[in-house]
């Protein structure tokens, strides 16, 4: 997922899509790729701690042999990608695109990554920032019945980010 996200980020920034139909949506794919890459690094941190942090398309043998990064750098990358994604992603998509990443998705990832970094490294300022960022998540709330979160007919409810 990280390799594919890196290719998308590279291509969106290299190719002029302004003449294409749907150029605005193409531009937002960078935000989706940043969100997915950040999410991947967040999950990898939780499973392995330190992993290679690769933020560009691998085009050389040396690039394919990137050494493992410190766990703090993995979380830092997840946080940076979430922050960048927030600046690009829309607040919402047309209902036909339900399930695509939005600003709230990236905000939630940012909150989780800040909380984990604060816990892992004992940095209380990360907790404070996580609480502040959580306050920026709009239009969400808990379902009155918890099991509704697992009902396919209610998949995109107020609790889904």
C-alpha positions in Angstrom: 0.0 0.0 0.0 2.9 2.4 0.8 4.5 1.8 -2.6 1.3 2.4 -4.4 0.6 5.5 -2.4 4.1 6.8 -3.2 3.5 6.3 -6.9 0.1 8.1 -6.8 1.7 11.0 -4.9 4.5 11.3 -7.4 2.2 11.1 -10.4 -0.3 13.6 -9.1 2.5 16.1 -8.6 4.3 15.4 -11.9 1.4 15.2 -14.4 -0.7 18.2 -15.3 -4.3 16.9 -15.0 -6.0 20.3 -15.4 -7.1 19.4 -18.9 -8.7 16.1 -17.8 -12.4 15.6 -16.9 -12.6 15.3 -13.1 -9.3 17.2 -12.5 -10.5 18.2 -9.0 -11.1 14.6 -8.0 -7.7 13.6 -9.4 -6.1 16.2 -7.2 -7.8 14.8 -4.2 -6.4 11.4 -4.8 -3.1 12.7 -3.4 -5.0 13.3 -0.1 -6.4 9.8 -0.2 -2.9 8.3 -0.9 -1.4 10.3 2.0 -4.1 9.1 4.3 -3.6 5.5 3.2 0.2 5.7 3.6 -0.2 7.3 7.0 -2.6 4.6 8.1 -0.2 1.9 6.8 2.7 3.4 8.9 0.4 3.7 11.9 -0.5 0.0 11.6 3.1 -1.0 11.0 4.2 0.9 14.1 1.7 -1.0 16.2 2.8 -4.4 14.8 6.5 -4.0 14.4 7.6 -0.7 16.0 10.5 0.4 13.6 10.1 -0.3 9.9 11.7 1.4 6.9 10.1 4.8 6.2 9.9 5.2 2.5 8.2 8.4 1.1 9.2 8.3 -2.5 8.8 5.8 -5.3 11.5 3.1 -5.2 13.4 3.2 -8.5 16.8 1.8 -7.4 18.1 -1.3 -5.7 19.4 0.8 -2.9 15.9 2.2 -2.4 14.6 -1.3 -2.1 17.1 -1.9 0.8 16.2 1.0 3.0 17.1 0.2 6.6 14.6 0.1 9.4 13.7 3.5 11.0 13.3 4.3 14.6 9.7 3.8 15.9 9.4 7.5 16.6 10.1 8.3 12.9 7.4 5.8 11.8 4.8 7.5 14.0 6.1 11.0 12.9 5.5 10.0 9.3 1.9 8.7 10.1 1.2 12.1 11.7 2.8 14.1 8.9 0.8 12.2 6.3 -2.5 12.7 8.2 -1.8 16.4 8.6 -1.1 16.7 4.8 -4.1 14.7 4.0 -6.4 17.0 6.1 -5.3 19.9 3.9 -6.3 18.1 0.7 -9.3 15.9 1.4 -12.8 17.1 1.2 -15.1 17.4 4.2 -17.4 14.9 2.5 -18.0 13.1 -0.8 -21.1 12.7 -2.9 -23.1 9.8 -1.3 -22.2 7.6 -4.3 -18.6 7.7 -3.0 -19.4 6.7 0.6 -16.5 5.1 2.3 -13.8 7.3 0.7 -11.3 9.1 3.0 -12.4 12.5 4.1 -11.0 15.2 6.4 -12.6 13.5 9.4 -10.9 10.2 8.5 -7.5 11.9 8.4 -8.4 13.8 11.6 -9.2 10.5 13.4 -5.9 9.0 12.2 -4.1 12.0 13.5 -5.8 11.8 16.9 -4.9 8.1 17.2 -1.3 8.5 16.1 -0.8 11.5 18.5 -2.3 9.4 21.3 0.0 6.5 20.6 3.0 8.7 20.3 2.2 10.4 23.5 1.7 7.1 25.3 4.8 5.5 23.7 7.2 8.4 24.4 5.5 10.0 27.4 4.9 13.3 25.7 1.9 15.0 27.3 1.8 17.7 24.6 0.8 15.0 22.1 -2.2 14.1 24.4 -3.2 17.8 24.5 -3.0 18.2 20.8 -4.9 14.9 20.3 -7.8 16.3 22.4 -7.7 19.5 20.4 -7.7 17.7 17.1 -10.6 15.4 18.3 -12.7 18.6 18.7 -12.3 19.4 15.0 -14.0 16.1 13.9 -17.4 17.2 12.7 -20.7 15.5 12.3 -19.8 12.3 14.2 -21.2 10.8 17.3 -21.9 7.5 19.0 -24.7 5.2 17.9 -27.4 4.6 20.6 -27.1 0.9 19.9 -23.5 -0.3 19.6 -24.4 -3.3 17.4 -25.6 -0.9 14.7 -21.9 -0.4 13.9 -21.8 -4.0 12.6 -25.1 -3.8 10.6 -24.4 -3.6 6.8 -27.6 -1.6 6.3 -26.2 1.1 8.7 -22.6 1.0 7.5 -22.2 4.7 7.0 -23.7 5.9 10.3 -22.6 8.9 12.4 -20.0 6.8 14.2 -18.2 5.9 11.0 -15.4 8.3 10.0 
